[in-house]
Amino acid sequence: MADHDRVEGAAKNIGGKIKEGVGNVTGDEKLKAEGKAEQVEGKVQNTVGGVKDSLKDNRH
């Protein structure tokens, strides 16, 4: 089972992409920046989850 951080991180990444896309279409620079920031946060969280999964696998 995938770590909760990986699932949540992937969701943040997708949400950030959507936000950035809406910001691009509407010309809203703040929304675009928020979307990019959420993508970074999601990628970091996903990476942390991957490390946790690797550690769990190595223990068994």
CHARMM internal coordinates of N, CA and C (Angstrom, degrees):
IC EDIT
DIST 1 N 1 CA 1.4676
DIST 1 CA 1 C 1.5174
ANGL 1 N 1 CA 1 C 108.64
DIST 1 C 2 N 1.2964
ANGL 1 CA 1 C 2 N 115.06
DIHE 1 N 1 CA 1 C 2 N 135.16
DIST 2 N 2 CA 1.4656
ANGL 1 C 2 N 2 CA 120.60
DIHE 1 CA 1 C 2 N 2 CA -179.77
DIST 2 CA 2 C 1.5249
ANGL 2 N 2 CA 2 C 110.33
DIHE 1 C 2 N 2 CA 2 C -69.01
DIST 2 C 3 N 1.3094
ANGL 2 CA 2 C 3 N 114.57
DIHE 2 N 2 CA 2 C 3 N 145.06
DIST 3 N 3 CA 1.4524
ANGL 2 C 3 N 3 CA 120.72
DIHE 2 CA 2 C 3 N 3 CA 178.86
DIST 3 CA 3 C 1.5313
ANGL 3 N 3 CA 3 C 110.06
DIHE 2 C 3 N 3 CA 3 C -64.69
DIST 3 C 4 N 1.3097
ANGL 3 CA 3 C 4 N 116.50
DIHE 3 N 3 CA 3 C 4 N 146.04
DIST 4 N 4 CA 1.4686
ANGL 3 C 4 N 4 CA 122.87
DIHE 3 CA 3 C 4 N 4 CA 179.50
DIST 4 CA 4 C 1.5334
ANGL 4 N 4 CA 4 C 111.12
DIHE 3 C 4 N 4 CA 4 C -55.04
DIST 4 C 5 N 1.3283
ANGL 4 CA 4 C 5 N 117.41
DIHE 4 N 4 CA 4 C 5 N -37.40
DIST 5 N 5 CA 1.4621
ANGL 4 C 5 N 5 CA 120.98
DIHE 4 CA 4 C 5 N 5 CA -179.71
DIST 5 CA 5 C 1.5307
ANGL 5 N 5 CA 5 C 111.57
DIHE 4 C 5 N 5 CA 5 C -62.83
DIST 5 C 6 N 1.3220
ANGL 5 CA 5 C 6 N 116.75
DIHE 5 N 5 CA 5 C 6 N -37.20
DIST 6 N 6 CA 1.4672
ANGL 5 C 6 N 6 CA 119.90
DIHE 5 CA 5 C 6 N 6 CA -179.75
DIST 6 CA 6 C 1.5201
ANGL 6 N 6 CA 6 C 110.86
DIHE 5 C 6 N 6 CA 6 C -65.90
DIST 6 C 7 N 1.3220
ANGL 6 CA 6 C 7 N 116.57
DIHE 6 N 6 CA 6 C 7 N -43.05
DIST 7 N 7 CA 1.4588
ANGL 6 C 7 N 7 CA 121.13
DIHE 6 CA 6 C 7 N 7 CA -179.30
DIST 7 CA 7 C 1.5263
ANGL 7 N 7 CA 7 C 110.11
DIHE 6 C 7 N 7 CA 7 C -66.25
DIST 7 C 8 N 1.3147
ANGL 7 CA 7 C 8 N 115.54
DIHE 7 N 7 CA 7 C 8 N -48.02
DIST 8 N 8 CA 1.4654
ANGL 7 C 8 N 8 CA 120.37
DIHE 7 CA 7 C 8 N 8 CA -179.58
DIST 8 CA 8 C 1.5324
ANGL 8 N 8 CA 8 C 111.06
DIHE 7 C 8 N 8 CA 8 C -64.23
DIST 8 C 9 N 1.3231
ANGL 8 CA 8 C 9 N 116.68
DIHE 8 N 8 CA 8 C 9 N -39.92
DIST 9 N 9 CA 1.4572
ANGL 8 C 9 N 9 CA 121.04
DIHE 8 CA 8 C 9 N 9 CA 178.68
DIST 9 CA 9 C 1.5165
ANGL 9 N 9 CA 9 C 112.13
DIHE 8 C 9 N 9 CA 9 C -63.31
DIST 9 C 10 N 1.3188
ANGL 9 CA 9 C 10 N 116.40
DIHE 9 N 9 CA 9 C 10 N -41.51
DIST 10 N 10 CA 1.4661
ANGL 9 C 10 N 10 CA 120.25
DIHE 9 CA 9 C 10 N 10 CA 178.48
DIST 10 CA 10 C 1.5315
ANGL 10 N 10 CA 10 C 110.40
DIHE 9 C 10 N 10 CA 10 C -64.36
DIST 10 C 11 N 1.3187
ANGL 10 CA 10 C 11 N 116.60
DIHE 10 N 10 CA 10 C 11 N -39.74
DIST 11 N 11 CA 1.4640
ANGL 10 C 11 N 11 CA 120.44
DIHE 10 CA 10 C 11 N 11 CA 178.85
DIST 11 CA 11 C 1.5315
ANGL 11 N 11 CA 11 C 110.97
DIHE 10 C 11 N 11 CA 11 C -64.68
DIST 11 C 12 N 1.3304
ANGL 11 CA 11 C 12 N 117.10
DIHE 11 N 11 CA 11 C 12 N -41.73
DIST 12 N 12 CA 1.4704
ANGL 11 C 12 N 12 CA 120.26
DIHE 11 CA 11 C 12 N 12 CA 178.18
DIST 12 CA 12 C 1.5229
ANGL 12 N 12 CA 12 C 110.53
DIHE 11 C 12 N 12 CA 12 C -63.91
DIST 12 C 13 N 1.3174
ANGL 12 CA 12 C 13 N 115.99
DIHE 12 N 12 CA 12 C 13 N -40.27
DIST 13 N 13 CA 1.4587
ANGL 12 C 13 N 13 CA 120.61
DIHE 12 CA 12 C 13 N 13 CA -179.80
DIST 13 CA 13 C 1.5336
ANGL 13 N 13 CA 13 C 110.04
DIHE 12 C 13 N 13 CA 13 C -61.50
DIST 13 C 14 N 1.3229
ANGL 13 CA 13 C 14 N 116.96
DIHE 13 N 13 CA 13 C 14 N -46.96
DIST 14 N 14 CA 1.4673
ANGL 13 C 14 N 14 CA 121.27
DIHE 13 CA 13 C 14 N 14 CA 179.84
DIST 14 CA 14 C 1.5298
ANGL 14 N 14 CA 14 C 110.60
DIHE 13 C 14 N 14 CA 14 C -64.84
DIST 14 C 15 N 1.3242
ANGL 14 CA 14 C 15 N 116.23
DIHE 14 N 14 CA 14 C 15 N -43.86
DIST 15 N 15 CA 1.4709
ANGL 14 C 15 N 15 CA 119.71
DIHE 14 CA 14 C 15 N 15 CA 177.73
DIST 15 CA 15 C 1.5138
ANGL 15 N 15 CA 15 C 111.68
DIHE 14 C 15 N 15 CA 15 C -60.91
DIST 15 C 16 N 1.3251
ANGL 15 CA 15 C 16 N 116.55
DIHE 15 N 15 CA 15 C 16 N -38.87
DIST 16 N 16 CA 1.4585
ANGL 15 C 16 N 16 CA 120.76
DIHE 15 CA 15 C 16 N 16 CA 177.94
DIST 16 CA 16 C 1.5155
ANGL 16 N 16 CA 16 C 112.44
DIHE 15 C 16 N 16 CA 16 C -65.23
DIST 16 C 17 N 1.3357
ANGL 16 CA 16 C 17 N 116.59
DIHE 16 N 16 CA 16 C 17 N -38.51
DIST 17 N 17 CA 1.4636
ANGL 16 C 17 N 17 CA 120.54
DIHE 16 CA 16 C 17 N 17 CA 177.92
DIST 17 CA 17 C 1.5218
ANGL 17 N 17 CA 17 C 110.73
DIHE 16 C 17 N 17 CA 17 C -63.98
DIST 17 C 18 N 1.3228
ANGL 17 CA 17 C 18 N 115.05
DIHE 17 N 17 CA 17 C 18 N -40.98
DIST 18 N 18 CA 1.4699
ANGL 17 C 18 N 18 CA 119.39
DIHE 17 CA 17 C 18 N 18 CA 178.52
DIST 18 CA 18 C 1.5201
ANGL 18 N 18 CA 18 C 110.23
DIHE 17 C 18 N 18 CA 18 C -64.26
DIST 18 C 19 N 1.3238
ANGL 18 CA 18 C 19 N 116.39
DIHE 18 N 18 CA 18 C 19 N -46.22
DIST 19 N 19 CA 1.4600
ANGL 18 C 19 N 19 CA 121.54
DIHE 18 CA 18 C 19 N 19 CA 179.55
DIST 19 CA 19 C 1.5254
ANGL 19 N 19 CA 19 C 111.12
DIHE 18 C 19 N 19 CA 19 C -59.35
DIST 19 C 20 N 1.3310
ANGL 19 CA 19 C 20 N 115.81
DIHE 19 N 19 CA 19 C 20 N -44.90
DIST 20 N 20 CA 1.4558
ANGL 19 C 20 N 20 CA 120.29
DIHE 19 CA 19 C 20 N 20 CA 179.63
DIST 20 CA 20 C 1.5271
ANGL 20 N 20 CA 20 C 110.19
DIHE 19 C 20 N 20 CA 20 C -62.87
DIST 20 C 21 N 1.3184
ANGL 20 CA 20 C 21 N 116.70
DIHE 20 N 20 CA 20 C 21 N -41.39
DIST 21 N 21 CA 1.4651
ANGL 20 C 21 N 21 CA 120.62
DIHE 20 CA 20 C 21 N 21 CA 178.50
DIST 21 CA 21 C 1.5152
ANGL 21 N 21 CA 21 C 112.43
DIHE 20 C 21 N 21 CA 21 C -62.28
DIST 21 C 22 N 1.3315
ANGL 21 CA 21 C 22 N 116.82
DIHE 21 N 21 CA 21 C 22 N -43.79
DIST 22 N 22 CA 1.4632
ANGL 21 C 22 N 22 CA 120.97
DIHE 21 CA 21 C 22 N 22 CA 177.69
DIST 22 CA 22 C 1.5272
ANGL 22 N 22 CA 22 C 109.76
DIHE 21 C 22 N 22 CA 22 C -63.54
DIST 22 C 23 N 1.3344
ANGL 22 CA 22 C 23 N 116.45
DIHE 22 N 22 CA 22 C 23 N -40.34
DIST 23 N 23 CA 1.4647
ANGL 22 C 23 N 23 CA 120.41
DIHE 22 CA 22 C 23 N 23 CA 177.52
DIST 23 CA 23 C 1.5125
ANGL 23 N 23 CA 23 C 111.84
DIHE 22 C 23 N 23 CA 23 C -62.63
DIST 23 C 24 N 1.3320
ANGL 23 CA 23 C 24 N 117.01
DIHE 23 N 23 CA 23 C 24 N -38.04
DIST 24 N 24 CA 1.4665
ANGL 23 C 24 N 24 CA 120.71
DIHE 23 CA 23 C 24 N 24 CA 177.08
DIST 24 CA 24 C 1.5229
ANGL 24 N 24 CA 24 C 111.31
DIHE 23 C 24 N 24 CA 24 C -64.43
DIST 24 C 25 N 1.3265
ANGL 24 CA 24 C 25 N 115.81
DIHE 24 N 24 CA 24 C 25 N -45.02
DIST 25 N 25 CA 1.4714
ANGL 24 C 25 N 25 CA 120.55
DIHE 24 CA 24 C 25 N 25 CA -177.35
DIST 25 CA 25 C 1.5234
ANGL 25 N 25 CA 25 C 111.23
DIHE 24 C 25 N 25 CA 25 C -66.83
DIST 25 C 26 N 1.3264
ANGL 25 CA 25 C 26 N 116.30
DIHE 25 N 25 CA 25 C 26 N -41.24
DIST 26 N 26 CA 1.4659
ANGL 25 C 26 N 26 CA 120.12
DIHE 25 CA 25 C 26 N 26 CA -175.82
DIST 26 CA 26 C 1.5264
ANGL 26 N 26 CA 26 C 112.92
DIHE 25 C 26 N 26 CA 26 C -88.44
DIST 26 C 27 N 1.3191
ANGL 26 CA 26 C 27 N 116.71
DIHE 26 N 26 CA 26 C 27 N -11.11
DIST 27 N 27 CA 1.4622
ANGL 26 C 27 N 27 CA 119.93
DIHE 26 CA 26 C 27 N 27 CA -177.16
DIST 27 CA 27 C 1.5170
ANGL 27 N 27 CA 27 C 112.97
DIHE 26 C 27 N 27 CA 27 C 77.50
DIST 27 C 28 N 1.3177
ANGL 27 CA 27 C 28 N 117.24
DIHE 27 N 27 CA 27 C 28 N 17.23
DIST 28 N 28 CA 1.4629
ANGL 27 C 28 N 28 CA 122.58
DIHE 27 CA 27 C 28 N 28 CA -178.59
DIST 28 CA 28 C 1.5325
ANGL 28 N 28 CA 28 C 108.67
DIHE 27 C 28 N 28 CA 28 C -87.47
DIST 28 C 29 N 1.3238
ANGL 28 CA 28 C 29 N 116.12
DIHE 28 N 28 CA 28 C 29 N 100.57
DIST 29 N 29 CA 1.4641
ANGL 28 C 29 N 29 CA 121.35
DIHE 28 CA 28 C 29 N 29 CA -176.66
DIST 29 CA 29 C 1.5293
ANGL 29 N 29 CA 29 C 112.33
DIHE 28 C 29 N 29 CA 29 C -65.39
DIST 29 C 30 N 1.3369
ANGL 29 CA 29 C 30 N 116.63
DIHE 29 N 29 CA 29 C 30 N -34.41
DIST 30 N 30 CA 1.4681
ANGL 29 C 30 N 30 CA 120.27
DIHE 29 CA 29 C 30 N 30 CA 179.72
DIST 30 CA 30 C 1.5239
ANGL 30 N 30 CA 30 C 110.05
DIHE 29 C 30 N 30 CA 30 C -65.95
DIST 30 C 31 N 1.3154
ANGL 30 CA 30 C 31 N 117.54
DIHE 30 N 30 CA 30 C 31 N -44.20
DIST 31 N 31 CA 1.4528
ANGL 30 C 31 N 31 CA 121.93
DIHE 30 CA 30 C 31 N 31 CA 179.54
DIST 31 CA 31 C 1.5286
ANGL 31 N 31 CA 31 C 110.53
DIHE 30 C 31 N 31 CA 31 C -65.01
DIST 31 C 32 N 1.3091
ANGL 31 CA 31 C 32 N 115.83
DIHE 31 N 31 CA 31 C 32 N -39.42
DIST 32 N 32 CA 1.4571
ANGL 31 C 32 N 32 CA 120.88
DIHE 31 CA 31 C 32 N 32 CA 178.39
DIST 32 CA 32 C 1.5349
ANGL 32 N 32 CA 32 C 110.35
DIHE 31 C 32 N 32 CA 32 C -62.67
DIST 32 C 33 N 1.3222
ANGL 32 CA 32 C 33 N 116.86
DIHE 32 N 32 CA 32 C 33 N -44.86
DIST 33 N 33 CA 1.4617
ANGL 32 C 33 N 33 CA 121.71
DIHE 32 CA 32 C 33 N 33 CA 179.37
DIST 33 CA 33 C 1.5335
ANGL 33 N 33 CA 33 C 111.44
DIHE 32 C 33 N 33 CA 33 C -64.70
DIST 33 C 34 N 1.3258
ANGL 33 CA 33 C 34 N 116.45
DIHE 33 N 33 CA 33 C 34 N -40.73
DIST 34 N 34 CA 1.4686
ANGL 33 C 34 N 34 CA 120.47
DIHE 33 CA 33 C 34 N 34 CA 177.35
DIST 34 CA 34 C 1.5251
ANGL 34 N 34 CA 34 C 110.30
DIHE 33 C 34 N 34 CA 34 C -61.82
DIST 34 C 35 N 1.3188
ANGL 34 CA 34 C 35 N 116.06
DIHE 34 N 34 CA 34 C 35 N -40.93
DIST 35 N 35 CA 1.4613
ANGL 34 C 35 N 35 CA 120.57
DIHE 34 CA 34 C 35 N 35 CA 178.97
DIST 35 CA 35 C 1.5159
ANGL 35 N 35 CA 35 C 111.50
DIHE 34 C 35 N 35 CA 35 C -62.59
DIST 35 C 36 N 1.3159
ANGL 35 CA 35 C 36 N 116.94
DIHE 35 N 35 CA 35 C 36 N -43.56
DIST 36 N 36 CA 1.4667
ANGL 35 C 36 N 36 CA 120.42
DIHE 35 CA 35 C 36 N 36 CA 178.66
DIST 36 CA 36 C 1.5257
ANGL 36 N 36 CA 36 C 110.61
DIHE 35 C 36 N 36 CA 36 C -63.86
DIST 36 C 37 N 1.3202
ANGL 36 CA 36 C 37 N 116.66
DIHE 36 N 36 CA 36 C 37 N -41.46
DIST 37 N 37 CA 1.4682
ANGL 36 C 37 N 37 CA 121.08
DIHE 36 CA 36 C 37 N 37 CA 179.61
DIST 37 CA 37 C 1.5299
ANGL 37 N 37 CA 37 C 110.56
DIHE 36 C 37 N 37 CA 37 C -63.59
DIST 37 C 38 N 1.3243
ANGL 37 CA 37 C 38 N 117.72
DIHE 37 N 37 CA 37 C 38 N -41.12
DIST 38 N 38 CA 1.4644
ANGL 37 C 38 N 38 CA 121.24
DIHE 37 CA 37 C 38 N 38 CA 178.85
DIST 38 CA 38 C 1.5250
ANGL 38 N 38 CA 38 C 111.01
DIHE 37 C 38 N 38 CA 38 C -64.82
DIST 38 C 39 N 1.3326
ANGL 38 CA 38 C 39 N 116.34
DIHE 38 N 38 CA 38 C 39 N -35.97
DIST 39 N 39 CA 1.4600
ANGL 38 C 39 N 39 CA 119.69
DIHE 38 CA 38 C 39 N 39 CA 178.03
DIST 39 CA 39 C 1.5273
ANGL 39 N 39 CA 39 C 110.98
DIHE 38 C 39 N 39 CA 39 C -63.58
DIST 39 C 40 N 1.3194
ANGL 39 CA 39 C 40 N 116.04
DIHE 39 N 39 CA 39 C 40 N -43.85
DIST 40 N 40 CA 1.4666
ANGL 39 C 40 N 40 CA 120.10
DIHE 39 CA 39 C 40 N 40 CA 178.69
DIST 40 CA 40 C 1.5251
ANGL 40 N 40 CA 40 C 109.99
DIHE 39 C 40 N 40 CA 40 C -62.77
DIST 40 C 41 N 1.3210
ANGL 40 CA 40 C 41 N 115.70
DIHE 40 N 40 CA 40 C 41 N -45.99
DIST 41 N 41 CA 1.4646
ANGL 40 C 41 N 41 CA 120.55
DIHE 40 CA 40 C 41 N 41 CA 179.47
DIST 41 CA 41 C 1.5279
ANGL 41 N 41 CA 41 C 110.77
DIHE 40 C 41 N 41 CA 41 C -59.97
DIST 41 C 42 N 1.3257
ANGL 41 CA 41 C 42 N 115.90
DIHE 41 N 41 CA 41 C 42 N -42.33
DIST 42 N 42 CA 1.4606
ANGL 41 C 42 N 42 CA 120.17
DIHE 41 CA 41 C 42 N 42 CA 179.03
DIST 42 CA 42 C 1.5161
ANGL 42 N 42 CA 42 C 112.32
DIHE 41 C 42 N 42 CA 42 C -64.84
DIST 42 C 43 N 1.3228
ANGL 42 CA 42 C 43 N 117.23
DIHE 42 N 42 CA 42 C 43 N -40.62
DIST 43 N 43 CA 1.4628
ANGL 42 C 43 N 43 CA 120.71
DIHE 42 CA 42 C 43 N 43 CA 179.31
DIST 43 CA 43 C 1.5232
ANGL 43 N 43 CA 43 C 111.04
DIHE 42 C 43 N 43 CA 43 C -64.96
DIST 43 C 44 N 1.3181
ANGL 43 CA 43 C 44 N 116.45
DIHE 43 N 43 CA 43 C 44 N -40.97
DIST 44 N 44 CA 1.4718
ANGL 43 C 44 N 44 CA 120.33
DIHE 43 CA 43 C 44 N 44 CA 178.56
DIST 44 CA 44 C 1.5269
ANGL 44 N 44 CA 44 C 109.79
DIHE 43 C 44 N 44 CA 44 C -64.49
DIST 44 C 45 N 1.3049
ANGL 44 CA 44 C 45 N 117.03
DIHE 44 N 44 CA 44 C 45 N -46.11
DIST 45 N 45 CA 1.4595
ANGL 44 C 45 N 45 CA 120.86
DIHE 44 CA 44 C 45 N 45 CA -179.09
DIST 45 CA 45 C 1.5318
ANGL 45 N 45 CA 45 C 110.31
DIHE 44 C 45 N 45 CA 45 C -63.44
DIST 45 C 46 N 1.3227
ANGL 45 CA 45 C 46 N 117.15
DIHE 45 N 45 CA 45 C 46 N -39.41
DIST 46 N 46 CA 1.4561
ANGL 45 C 46 N 46 CA 121.87
DIHE 45 CA 45 C 46 N 46 CA 177.81
DIST 46 CA 46 C 1.5322
ANGL 46 N 46 CA 46 C 110.41
DIHE 45 C 46 N 46 CA 46 C -62.79
DIST 46 C 47 N 1.3163
ANGL 46 CA 46 C 47 N 116.39
DIHE 46 N 46 CA 46 C 47 N -41.38
DIST 47 N 47 CA 1.4623
ANGL 46 C 47 N 47 CA 121.19
DIHE 46 CA 46 C 47 N 47 CA 178.82
DIST 47 CA 47 C 1.5275
ANGL 47 N 47 CA 47 C 110.76
DIHE 46 C 47 N 47 CA 47 C -64.01
DIST 47 C 48 N 1.3233
ANGL 47 CA 47 C 48 N 116.44
DIHE 47 N 47 CA 47 C 48 N -43.73
DIST 48 N 48 CA 1.4690
ANGL 47 C 48 N 48 CA 120.67
DIHE 47 CA 47 C 48 N 48 CA 177.46
DIST 48 CA 48 C 1.5258
ANGL 48 N 48 CA 48 C 109.83
DIHE 47 C 48 N 48 CA 48 C -59.25
DIST 48 C 49 N 1.3181
ANGL 48 CA 48 C 49 N 116.31
DIHE 48 N 48 CA 48 C 49 N -43.05
DIST 49 N 49 CA 1.4629
ANGL 48 C 49 N 49 CA 119.98
DIHE 48 CA 48 C 49 N 49 CA 178.17
DIST 49 CA 49 C 1.5178
ANGL 49 N 49 CA 49 C 111.95
DIHE 48 C 49 N 49 CA 49 C -62.89
DIST 49 C 50 N 1.3260
ANGL 49 CA 49 C 50 N 116.53
DIHE 49 N 49 CA 49 C 50 N -38.21
DIST 50 N 50 CA 1.4596
ANGL 49 C 50 N 50 CA 120.52
DIHE 49 CA 49 C 50 N 50 CA 177.66
DIST 50 CA 50 C 1.5202
ANGL 50 N 50 CA 50 C 111.82
DIHE 49 C 50 N 50 CA 50 C -63.47
DIST 50 C 51 N 1.3108
ANGL 50 CA 50 C 51 N 116.08
DIHE 50 N 50 CA 50 C 51 N -40.35
DIST 51 N 51 CA 1.4688
ANGL 50 C 51 N 51 CA 120.34
DIHE 50 CA 50 C 51 N 51 CA 177.82
DIST 51 CA 51 C 1.5316
ANGL 51 N 51 CA 51 C 109.67
DIHE 50 C 51 N 51 CA 51 C -64.62
DIST 51 C 52 N 1.3198
ANGL 51 CA 51 C 52 N 116.56
DIHE 51 N 51 CA 51 C 52 N -42.96
DIST 52 N 52 CA 1.4666
ANGL 51 C 52 N 52 CA 119.91
DIHE 51 CA 51 C 52 N 52 CA 178.43
DIST 52 CA 52 C 1.5235
ANGL 52 N 52 CA 52 C 110.40
DIHE 51 C 52 N 52 CA 52 C -60.99
DIST 52 C 53 N 1.3426
ANGL 52 CA 52 C 53 N 116.93
DIHE 52 N 52 CA 52 C 53 N -42.88
DIST 53 N 53 CA 1.4636
ANGL 52 C 53 N 53 CA 120.40
DIHE 52 CA 52 C 53 N 53 CA 178.25
DIST 53 CA 53 C 1.5198
ANGL 53 N 53 CA 53 C 110.64
DIHE 52 C 53 N 53 CA 53 C -60.97
DIST 53 C 54 N 1.3212
ANGL 53 CA 53 C 54 N 117.25
DIHE 53 N 53 CA 53 C 54 N -42.83
DIST 54 N 54 CA 1.4617
ANGL 53 C 54 N 54 CA 121.31
DIHE 53 CA 53 C 54 N 54 CA 179.97
DIST 54 CA 54 C 1.5265
ANGL 54 N 54 CA 54 C 111.24
DIHE 53 C 54 N 54 CA 54 C -62.51
DIST 54 C 55 N 1.3178
ANGL 54 CA 54 C 55 N 115.54
DIHE 54 N 54 CA 54 C 55 N -41.49
DIST 55 N 55 CA 1.4607
ANGL 54 C 55 N 55 CA 119.41
DIHE 54 CA 54 C 55 N 55 CA 178.79
DIST 55 CA 55 C 1.5124
ANGL 55 N 55 CA 55 C 111.65
DIHE 54 C 55 N 55 CA 55 C -64.95
DIST 55 C 56 N 1.3332
ANGL 55 CA 55 C 56 N 116.81
DIHE 55 N 55 CA 55 C 56 N -39.90
DIST 56 N 56 CA 1.4680
ANGL 55 C 56 N 56 CA 120.64
DIHE 55 CA 55 C 56 N 56 CA 177.93
DIST 56 CA 56 C 1.5170
ANGL 56 N 56 CA 56 C 110.20
DIHE 55 C 56 N 56 CA 56 C -63.46
DIST 56 C 57 N 1.3452
ANGL 56 CA 56 C 57 N 116.63
DIHE 56 N 56 CA 56 C 57 N -43.99
DIST 57 N 57 CA 1.4641
ANGL 56 C 57 N 57 CA 120.95
DIHE 56 CA 56 C 57 N 57 CA -179.39
DIST 57 CA 57 C 1.5281
ANGL 57 N 57 CA 57 C 111.53
DIHE 56 C 57 N 57 CA 57 C -63.44
DIST 57 C 58 N 1.3138
ANGL 57 CA 57 C 58 N 117.36
DIHE 57 N 57 CA 57 C 58 N -36.82
DIST 58 N 58 CA 1.4665
ANGL 57 C 58 N 58 CA 121.70
DIHE 57 CA 57 C 58 N 58 CA -178.30
DIST 58 CA 58 C 1.5250
ANGL 58 N 58 CA 58 C 112.07
DIHE 57 C 58 N 58 CA 58 C -71.07
DIST 58 C 59 N 1.3222
ANGL 58 CA 58 C 59 N 117.05
DIHE 58 N 58 CA 58 C 59 N -25.80
DIST 59 N 59 CA 1.4650
ANGL 58 C 59 N 59 CA 120.48
DIHE 58 CA 58 C 59 N 59 CA -179.69
DIST 59 CA 59 C 1.5176
ANGL 59 N 59 CA 59 C 111.88
DIHE 58 C 59 N 59 CA 59 C -77.47
DIST 59 C 60 N 1.3240
ANGL 59 CA 59 C 60 N 116.93
DIHE 59 N 59 CA 59 C 60 N -21.10
DIST 60 N 60 CA 1.4719
ANGL 59 C 60 N 60 CA 119.21
DIHE 59 CA 59 C 60 N 60 CA -176.37
DIST 60 CA 60 C 1.4704
ANGL 60 N 60 CA 60 C 111.93
DIHE 59 C 60 N 60 CA 60 C -100.15
END
COOR INIT
IC SEED 1 N 1 CA 1 C
IC BUILD
